[in-house]
Amino acid sequence: MKVAVKDANILIDLIESDLLGLWFKLGIETYVSDLVQLEIVEFEQKRVFYSFVDAGLIIVESLTSDELSLAVEKREKHKISIEDASALILAQNKNAVLLSGDAALRRTAIGEGVRVCGVIWVFDRLVNDQLLMPADAICKLKAMLSRGSFLPKSICDSRIVEWGKLIE
């Protein structure tokens, strides 16, 4: 996969877990819409985010006026935010995977034929490509959960067990 479009919740989770830099070692082109970028509001998160934008690793794209109109339609039809609709449109335009943990956005994207992955998929890729050691993955996933990330408990528990077996 060469292109991924990120929703703000994935970006924030990866920034807060200090995994965004490792993400780029996977060699995956990364796009966000200009509306999604505006959801990064905390100072430290913005600093990290824009350092990757400045390095050319995150490409921020603006919607055209027609795409913005379409985003408004999707927002109203599917009851998703305008920012989420912009990420979906960008994923469709790039024929890209959409990275999001937002349930309504995931449902809408899948319904429109867009492949959707979440933060657990990112963890899996990092561990499988040996960019993140299993013990570190366990610690970072537990920390993410303790910060209140809305990740599926059963999947998180199974990954913790699976990665634990790799370090025994």
FENSULFEN-V380631 format. One record per residue. N is the residue number from 1. RES is the residue in one small letter. D_CENTER is the distance of its C-alpha to the mean C-alpha in whole Angstrom. Layout:
# FENSULFEN-V380631
n->(N;N)
res->(RES;RES)
d_center->(D_CENTER;D_CENTER)
This chain:
# FENSULFEN-V380631
n->(1;2;3;4;5;6;7;8;9;10;11;12;13;14;15;16;17;18;19;20;21;22;23;24;25;26;27;28;29;30;31;32;33;34;35;36;37;38;39;40;41;42;43;44;45;46;47;48;49;50;51;52;53;54;55;56;57;58;59;60;61;62;63;64;65;66;67;68;69;70;71;72;73;74;75;76;77;78;79;80;81;82;83;84;85;86;87;88;89;90;91;92;93;94;95;96;97;98;99;100;101;102;103;104;105;106;107;108;109;110;111;112;113;114;115;116;117;118;119;120;121;122;123;124;125;126;127;128;129;130;131;132;133;134;135;136;137;138;139;140;141;142;143;144;145;146;147;148;149;150;151;152;153;154;155;156;157;158;159;160;161;162;163;164;165;166;167;168)
res->(m;k;v;a;v;k;d;a;n;i;l;i;d;l;i;e;s;d;l;l;g;l;w;f;k;l;g;i;e;t;y;v;s;d;l;v;q;l;e;i;v;e;f;e;q;k;r;v;f;y;s;f;v;d;a;g;l;i;i;v;e;s;l;t;s;d;e;l;s;l;a;v;e;k;r;e;k;h;k;i;s;i;e;d;a;s;a;l;i;l;a;q;n;k;n;a;v;l;l;s;g;d;a;a;l;r;r;t;a;i;g;e;g;v;r;v;c;g;v;i;w;v;f;d;r;l;v;n;d;q;l;l;m;p;a;d;a;i;c;k;l;k;a;m;l;s;r;g;s;f;l;p;k;s;i;c;d;s;r;i;v;e;w;g;k;l;i;e)
d_center->(14;15;12;8;7;4;5;7;6;3;5;8;8;8;10;12;13;14;11;10;13;13;10;12;15;14;15;12;12;10;10;10;12;15;15;11;12;15;13;13;16;17;19;18;14;15;18;15;13;16;17;14;15;19;19;17;14;12;14;14;16;18;19;23;25;25;21;21;24;22;19;22;23;20;19;23;23;20;20;16;16;17;13;11;14;14;10;12;15;13;12;15;17;16;16;12;10;7;4;5;7;10;13;15;12;11;15;16;14;15;19;18;18;14;13;10;8;6;6;10;10;8;11;13;13;14;17;18;18;20;18;17;20;20;22;19;17;19;19;16;15;18;17;14;16;19;17;16;13;13;13;15;18;20;17;16;20;21;18;20;23;22;21;24;27;25;27;30)
